[in-house]
Amino acid sequence: PSALVTFDVPQVKYEKDSIEISIFVICNGNPKVRKLLNKLRIIPHTPQVTAKLKTIISGTNLRQLILAVQMYAFDHKKQLPDSPDILQKGNYLPYSAVYYSPVTEKPYLYFGKGVVIGKIKTPTGYPVFVSPPNPAKPTALVAFLDGHIELIYLGANYENVSQVFDYLHKNKGLEADSYHRLKQSIAPQAVKP
């Protein structure tokens, strides 16, 4: 029996010897599809392509996490879960692989405890999930309360989540009270399914 499965398919371009190859990533956080892609070996294995694919997969993971948080919130009087563990236990997002960054292989950081949708004045600037620090890179992936995902350039190697909050406060309109609340909660709950 076959079933129709649809995916959002981001496109990555890889150029080698002046030949452009388009690669479509279809795993969208699904571990079974990841295994299949690894078996098929359809993706060229170069460090640049691998790094780009991991960033894309991380973005799709964050997208699924933020959607699951929003579904939970609308089922619970707009209150975000106290812990991301609730998402898996409540069957909002059963795949355990999406709770971890493929870039660092560490769980995403969660900052939604105690947040109520509608009480944050600028949801476009409030981070709910942040990729774990990676000192080798000057970027961080952030999932915002309004549902969008953004790759932000910090200008320095990403060693502490505090750098992300500073950037969002200065450049993305993170409200002062939210900024101070986040800075005080620097011991975030890591996503552990």
Long-range contacts (C-beta under 8 A, 24 or more apart in sequence): 8-60, 10-56, 10-59, 10-60, 12-49, 12-52, 12-53, 12-56, 14-44, 14-46, 14-48, 14-49, 16-44, 16-46, 23-49, 23-53, 25-53, 25-56, 25-57, 27-57, 27-60, 28-60, 28-64, 29-57, 29-60, 29-61, 29-64, 29-95, 29-97, 29-98, 30-95, 30-97, 31-95, 31-96, 31-97, 34-97, 51-103, 54-102, 54-103, 55-103, 55-141, 55-151, 57-102, 58-101, 58-102, 58-103, 58-131, 58-141, 59-141, 59-149, 59-151, 61-97, 61-98, 61-99, 61-100, 61-101, 61-102, 61-108, 62-108, 62-129, 62-131, 62-141, 62-142, 62-143, 62-149, 63-143, 63-147, 63-149, 64-93, 64-95, 64-98, 65-93, 65-98, 65-99, 65-108, 65-129, 65-143, 65-191, 66-128, 66-129, 66-143, 66-144, 66-147, 66-149, 67-147, 68-92, 68-93, 69-112, 69-128, 69-129, 70-117, 70-147, 73-117, 74-117, 77-116, 78-116, 78-117, 78-118, 79-115, 79-116, 79-117, 80-112, 80-113, 80-114, 80-115, 80-116, 80-117, 80-128, 81-112, 81-113, 82-113, 82-114, 83-110, 83-113, 83-189, 84-108, 84-110, 84-112, 84-189, 84-191, 84-192, 84-193, 85-191, 85-192, 85-193, 88-193, 96-193, 99-191, 99-192, 99-193, 100-191, 101-131, 101-132, 101-141, 103-131, 103-134, 103-137, 104-131, 104-132, 104-133, 104-134, 106-132, 106-190, 107-132, 107-190, 107-191, 107-192, 108-132, 108-143, 108-190, 108-191, 109-161, 109-188, 109-189, 109-190, 109-191, 110-188, 110-189, 110-190, 110-191, 111-182, 111-185, 111-188, 112-145, 113-185, 113-189, 115-145, 117-145, 120-145, 120-175, 120-178, 121-175, 122-173, 122-174, 122-175, 122-178, 124-148, 124-172, 124-173, 125-168, 125-172, 125-173, 125-174, 125-175, 125-178, 126-174, 126-175, 126-178, 127-164, 127-165, 127-168, 127-174, 127-182, 129-191, 130-161, 130-164, 130-188, 132-190, 133-158, 133-159, 133-160, 133-161, 134-158, 135-159, 140-164, 142-168, 161-186, 161-188, 162-186
